[in-house]
């Protein structure tokens, strides 16, 4: 296997769906006067060569910019405040050729300047950056908006104007009301089962309206883990009750857990009931029998819905996330925690009895395949969660006997993903108290910091300080950036070493504009941000009566594979880090997905935390 293999990503759409969508754009008007997110300013024909985090920088964090220039000698930089006064200056440091971007770059480091303010610009060689702020509350809004994404993506519940605004409000989708044909009594594909199942709720996965246990599993784990980490750090109140725009606010349960519960309930509904073949296993996914066109709002989807065969991977995702649920929710809802633990135990036993039910890559009509034929990593992850929650010998044995417990490959350059979950087990064992031998815990923690050091080394060798290699610009590359940044954040928690926090914040810089395209990949954040992500009902590019994606939505990012017709037509010969286009048709570079927003939400919550005063 090569050092950086092409990840097993979902190939979610086919050209016929796009062509169909182009002629199905009428009849989706929203309420009169609905106010959607304003469009980003039109991008300059030639973007500024001075690339910064277009949102800004924390006063106590690193403040670096990348300058695209052919100059070999250092250049003078000036930091200019909103009044036009120069408040700091210095010289750039040459990096030279950057393989990922194909650009020659230099770096300006103004980290020593810490005064809060708005409207700063960095001027280098007569060229000015986009404006940015320096302030302590820089990431507060992003923390809220990235988590609000999940409420927007909910299935089976009305999305209320009082919470999201009139432009984004919509009726419940897939709740058994015509023209919907799901999701309250969904049949299986022919030959899979002879009954129907109520699988309402959960989150729509991405730009489509399918619901997938493996992608929902890692996304739920990240959302819940974000709260678990914040609670350890003494910052749980920032994610507590009445901090998010969700209908459950005010119920004395942290809002982030309310949001994750919407998906957890769905995951448990996907479990095969007692008395049926493969009882305890989880159906792999539920989605339309054929691809719907763009745009199609959920309540207008007339396609039949189908349950797809159970898989070992899906079942272990259920076991892992339900076990985590039992641990984290117990302080707030003991009955729900008990239900989660029962589901987790059943799923674990069923997966052990059926260890090789694999989801095939060929099952991609109407929804992503999420094929996975290696599930030893899911067994390790599920065992780690069950052991961390119960302390029981059976699960401890499963942890310590797994090859992933000692493997050097749990953390990879391309990051963890829905198909590569061993790292999740490592992160849990590194941070949740267990009775593993001290030597095991030390080794697990050392593997986290070693991986984080590897990502820092990768960043140091690049013109834009990105924690993925130049070969890592694949489908969903931005999620690899966020996932690797999470590992650095955990390394910071374990060691207190500031270099890891700096690595996290510079990863955020990349996502928010310090990159080869001068592009913020987060809608609503920065001066030049993505706004036409591939989505079935945030489809303003196809129908002006529909909104752009809401603020806080993360685009998939550069993909050198150019795996859609729009990318192939517009980006031939692109450097890997420049293989991106903000076009709704470019599903391989510009889709949104729950497993991409989940790690961004995790990082936004981490970055928004103020250091505690002694």
N, C-alpha and C positions, 0 to 999 in steps of 0.2 A: 504494500500500500504506500503511495507517495506521501511525502512529508505533509503536504497540504492538499488532501483529496478534495474534489468537488463535493460539497455537502449534498446530502440527500434532501434537496429542497422540493417544495411543491410546485408543479407546473400547472397553474390553476386555470388557465384560460386558453381558449382556442380562437382563431381568427373569426370563425363563424359567429361566435357570441358578440364580438365587437361589431361586425358588419350588421348583425341583427339589431344591436343596440342603437346603431346610428339612425335607424328608421323607427325606433320605438320611443322617441324622446318626448312625445306629446302627452298631454293629459295628466301631468304630475304637478300641477300648480300648488303652491303653498298658500297659506293665509295671506290676504292682501296686506301689504305693508310690512311683511316679515323682514326682519333685519338680520342678515347673515354677516359673517366675518367679512370685513372689507378686503378687496383684492390687494395683494402686495403691489407696491409701485412697479411699473414696468422696468425690467432689468435693462441696465445699460448695454449698448451694443458690445462694448469692451469693458468688462468688469474692472474695477480698481485692482491694481497689482498689490495693494496693501491689504492683506487678508486678516481679519480679526474675528473674535467672537462678537457677532453683531448685537447680541443682547448686552454683553458686558463682562465684567470681571468682579470677583469678590475682593474687598480691600486687602484681606490677608492671604489671598491666593496668588498663584502664578499669573503673570500678565505678559503673554508673548504673542507676537504677530509674525506672520510669514510674508515676505516681500518677494514677489516674482520679478526677477531682474537678470539681465545678462551681464551685469557689472561684476567684475572680479574683485574690486576693492570694496572695503566697508563703506556704507552709506550713512549719512547723518539722519537720525530720526528725531522728531519733535512730537511730544504729547501736548495737544492744544485743547484748552477747555472751552466751554460754551461761549465765553466772551471773546474768544480768539487769542487769549494769552497763552504763551508757551509755559507749561508748568514743569516739564521735565524734558531732557534730551540725552542723546547718546549715539552710539554707533552700532550698526548691525554687525552680525557675525555671519560669514559666508557658510552656506551648507553645500552649495554646488548642485549638481544634477540630482533630481529626485525621481527615482524609477517609477513610482506609482503615478505621479502626475505628468511626467514628461517635461517638467519645468525646471528651470534653474532658480534656486531660491536662496534667500538670506533670512536671518531671524533678528527681530527687534525684541529686546527683553526690557520691559519697563516695570518689572515686578516690585521694584523698590518704592514706586509711587503708590500710596495707599489712601489718598484723600478721596472721600466719597463725592460723587457729583454725576450729573447727566450731560449728555451731548458732547462727550469727548471725541476727538478724532486723532488719529496718528498720521503724521505727515512724513513721508520718506521720498526724497529726491523729487520734490514738487508734486507728489501724488498723495491724495488723502484717502484714508480708509472710510468705510461706512461709520456713522456715529454709533457710540456705545456708552454705557453707563459704568460706573464703579460704585457698588452699593452692597450693603449686607443682605438686603431682602431680594437680591437679584433673582433667585430661583423660587420664591414663594408662589408666584402665579403659575409657573410651569409645574410645580408639584401638584397643584389643584387641577390644572387643565389636562395633564397627562392621565390622571386618574379618572377625570370626567369622561374621557374617551370611552371607557368601558360602559358607562351608563348609556351613552349614545348607541353603543353596539348591542344593547340588550335585545333579546328576542322574547316575545310573549308578554309584553307589558307596554302600555302607552308611554311614550317619551313626552314628558309634560313641558309645555311652554314656560311654566313658572320656574322650571329648573334649567332649561337650556335656551330659552328664547323662542319666539314663534317660528323662526326660519328652520329650526331643527326639530320642532315638535312633529310627532307623527302618531298614528294609531298603532296599537299592538300588532305585531306581525307574527304569523304562524301560531295562531291560537285557535285554530279550527273554525275560523270565520271565512266564508267564501269571499273572494276566489281562492284563498289559501286551502291547501289540502293537508295541512299539518299544523302543529306538531303534537296534537293531543292524542292521536291514535294512529301512529305511523306503522305501516306494514314493513316487513323485511323485503329485500330483493328476492326474486324468485329462487326458491330452493334453500333459503337461509333459515327461515322460521315460518310457522303457520299461525302466528298471532300478531297482534298489534301492541304497541307500547306507547305510553304517554311520555314523551321526551320534550315537553315544553320548556321554555326558559333558556338560560345560558346566554352566551355571547355569540353573535355572528362573528365568524372567524376573521374575515379580512374584507376585501372588496366584494366578496361573494356573500351568500346567505347560508352557507353550510355551517355545520357545527361539528367539530372534530375533537375527540377525546384527547389525543396526544398533544395537539397544539393548545387546547384548553387546559390541559394538565400543567404544562410548563408555565403557562401564563398565570394560572391561579397560584401555583407555587411561588412565583416571583412576587405577586401582589401580597400574599400572606407573609412571605419571608421579609418583605420590606417593613411590614409592621413589627414582626418579631425582632428584626434587627434594631429598629427605632426604639422599641421597648427596652432592649438591652442597653442601649446608649442613653436612656433617660429622656428620649424625645417622642414618646408615644403620643403625647397630647396633640402634636402637630397633625396626626392622622386620626384623631379621636372622633367622638360623636359630634355631629354638626360642623364638621370641617369641610365636607364635600357636598356637592349639589346632587344628592340622591334622595329618593322618596322616603327612605327609612330613617333619615336624620331625626334625632331627638329620642331614639329608642334606648339610649344608654349603652349602645354597642359602638365601638369605633367604626366610622363610616367606611373605612377601607375594608374592614371585615364584612360589613353589610354587602359591599360590592362583590367581593370574592364569593360570598355565599350564594349569590345569584348563579354563578357558574358551578359551584360545588353541588348545589341541588340538582342541576342538570346532569352533571357527571354521574351522580348516584342514580338518576333516572335511567341512565344508559346501561346500568347493570342488569344482567339477565336474571329474572326472578327464580326463586326456588321451584323445583319441580319441572323445569324446562331443560332441554339439552344445553350443556355448557353453563349451567347455573353458576352465578357468581362472576362469570366473565363479563367484560364490557363490550358492547357493540363499538366498532371502530369509529363510526361517524354516521351522521344523518345529513342528507342534503337533497337537492332537487334531482329528478331523474335525468334532466338535461340542463345544459348551461342556459341561464336566463340572459337576456340582453341588457345593455346599459342604456338608459337608467331603468331600474325596476325597484320601486320601494317595496319593503317587505310585505306590507298588507295587500299589495297588488300582485304578488307572485302566485300564478295559477298552476305552476308545475306540481306534479305528484312528488311527494317526499318519500324517501326510502331509508330504511336502516341497513347498513352494510355489515358484513360478517364480523363477529367478534375477533379480537386479536389479543395476543399476549401483551403486546406493547401498550395497547389501550388499557387493558386490565391492570397492568402494573402502574400506569399513570394514575388510575383511580386509587390503587392501594397507597401510593406515595402521597398524593394530595389529601386523601381522606385521613391518613395517619397524621399528617401535619395539622390538618383541621382539628383533630381530636386533642392535640397538644395546645394549640394556640387559642381555640375558641372556648376551652373549658372554663376559663375565668369569667366568661360572659354568657354562655348558654350551655350548661352541662348536658342537657338532653340532646342538643344538636351534636355536641362533641361525642356523646355515646353513639349516636347514629352514624357519625363519620367513622368511628373506630370499628363498629360492626361491619360497615361496608368495606373498610380497608382489610380486615381480617378475611372476609369472604373472598375478596379479590385476590389476596395473596395466595390463599389455598387453591383457588381456581387456576391461577397462573402456574402454580407448581404442578397441578394436574394436567395442564395443557401448555407446556413450555415452548411450543414451536408452532403456534398459530400465527402466521405472519401475514401482514397486510401487503398485497402486491402493488407494485408501481403501476400496473396496468389498469387499476381501478380508478380511472380519472375522468369518467364521463359525468358531467354535472357538478363535479367537486374535485378538490385536490386529493391525490392518492394517499399521501403521507405513508408511503411504503417503508417498511423497516424489517429487515431480516436478521438483525443482530440485537438481541434484547438482554444480553447479560448485563449491560449497563443499567437498564431499567430495573432488573432484579436487584442490583446493588443499591440503587437509589431508593426503591421501595423498602428494602430491608433496613437501610439507614434510617428512614423516617419512622418505620414501625419500632425499631429498637430505641431511637431517641424518645419516642412517645411512651413506650411500655416498659422498657428495660428488660424485656423477656429474653431468656436464653436462646430460644429458637431463632429469633431475629438477630441476636448478636452473632450466633454461629453463621447465619447466612451472610452477615457483613464480613466477618473475618475470614471466611472461606472463599469469598469472591476474589477472582483475580484482579478486579478493579480496586481492591483495598490496598494493594501494593504496587499497582501498575504505574508507570511513569507517563501514561498516555491519557489520564483522566482529564487533564487540562491540555488543550491543543492551541496552536496559533489561530485557528479559525473559530475558537470559542465553543462553548456548549450550545446545544440547540435541542429542538424537540426530538431529534434522532440520536443525540449524544448527551446522555443525562448523568453519566457517572460523576461529573463535577458537582452536580447538585447534591449527591450523597456526601461527597467530600466537604462541601460547604456546611452542610448540616452537622456532620460529625466534628468539624473544626470549631463550631460555635455553640452548639447545644450540649449542656453537661450530660455525660453518660458515664458508665462504669467501665469503659474500655480501658485497657492497660495504658499507663502513662506514656509508654513508648509508642503505642499506636496513635494516641492523640498528638504527640509531638511530631510523628511522621506525617500525619494528615495535615497538621498546621504548616509544617515545613513545605509540603507540596503546594499549599496555597501561596505562600510567600515566594517560593521559587517560580511559580507560574507568573505571579505579579511582577517579579524582577525581569522575567523574560519579556513581558509586555512593555515594561519600561525601556528595556534595551531596544526593542523594535521601534518604539517611539523616538528614541534618541537618534536613530539612524535615518530618520525621514525628514523631509522638508516641512511636513504638516503635523508631526507628532501624533500619528494615528496608531492605535494598538493592534493593528493587523498588518501582515506582510503585504508586499506589493502584489502577491498572487492571491490575496484574500478578497478581492473585489468581485464577489459572486452574488447570486440572488440573495437579497436581504443583508447586504454587507453592513448596513448600519446596525443591525442587531448583533453582529459579531463585535462591533465597536463597543456597544453598550454592555454586552455580556462580559467581555474581557475587562471593562472598567469596573464591573461589579466585583470581579475577583480582586482587583486592586483595592477596592473599598474594603473588602473583608480583610485583606492583608493589613490595611491601616487599622482596622478594629483590633486585630490580633496583636499588632506590634506597637501601634502609636507612632510609627515612623511617617513623617510628613511627606516623604517622596511619593508614597502611594496615594495620598489625597491629591497631591499635585497631578499625578497621572490621571486620576479620575476627572479633575477639573479641566485638564487639557483635552481629554476625550470629549467633554462637553463643548469645548471651543470648536473642535472639528465639526460636530453636528450642527453648531449654530453659526457657521460661516467661515471659520478658518480652514478652508479647504481649497481644492484645485479649481472649484467653480465659483467661489465667493457666494455660496448658496447655503442658507439655513434650511436644513431638511425638516424642520419642525414648523408646521403651519402656525402663522400668527406671531412668530418670534423672529426678530431681526428685520433688516431692511429689505432683503431679497429672500423670500421664503417660499417653499413649496406650497402650492395651492390647488393643484389639479391632480391629486393622487387618484389612483384607480379605485373606484368605489361604485357600488350599484345605486346609491341614492344621494351621495354628496357629489353630484355630477354636473356642476355648474358649467363646465366646459362644453357639455353636450346639450344642456337645457338651462337657459338663463334663469328660469323660475326656481331652480334648485340651488342649494347653497354649495359653497366650497366646503371642504372638510373643516371641522371645528378646530379652534386653536388647541395646540398640544398634540396634533396628529403627526406621527413620524413616518416619513417616506422610507421605502426600502433601501434606496441608495444605489450608488454605482454598481453596475454588474457588467463586467467585461465580456460575459457570454452573449450579450445582446439577444435575449431569448424571447423577443416579441417583434412583430413587424415594424412598429413605430421606432423602436430602438435601432433596428437593423437599417431602416431607411435614413435615419437622422444622425447616427453616431458611428459610421464606418471609420475604422482606423483610430478610434479614441484611445487615449491612454487609460489604463485601468481605473484610476480614480476620477476620471472625467466621463465615464460611460453612464451618464444619467441624463434624463430629460424629464422636465416637469410637464408631462402630457398624460391625460387620463388613459390613453391607449397603451401606454408603456407599462404593462403590468409587471414586467420583469425588473424594472428599475424604480417604479413609482407607485407601488401598491402600499396600502396600510395593512396592518395585521395586529392581532392582540398580542402575539408573542414578540412583536417589535416594540409596541407601546409599553408593555409590562416592564421590561428592563429600563426603559427610559424613565418611567414613573419611579422605579426603585432609585435610580440615580438622582432624579430631581429632588426626591425626599431627602436623600443623603446630603446633596449639595446645599440644600436650603437650611440645614441645621446650623445654628450658631454655636460656636464652642462654649461650653459651660464655664462660667466664671468660678475661680477658686474661692 
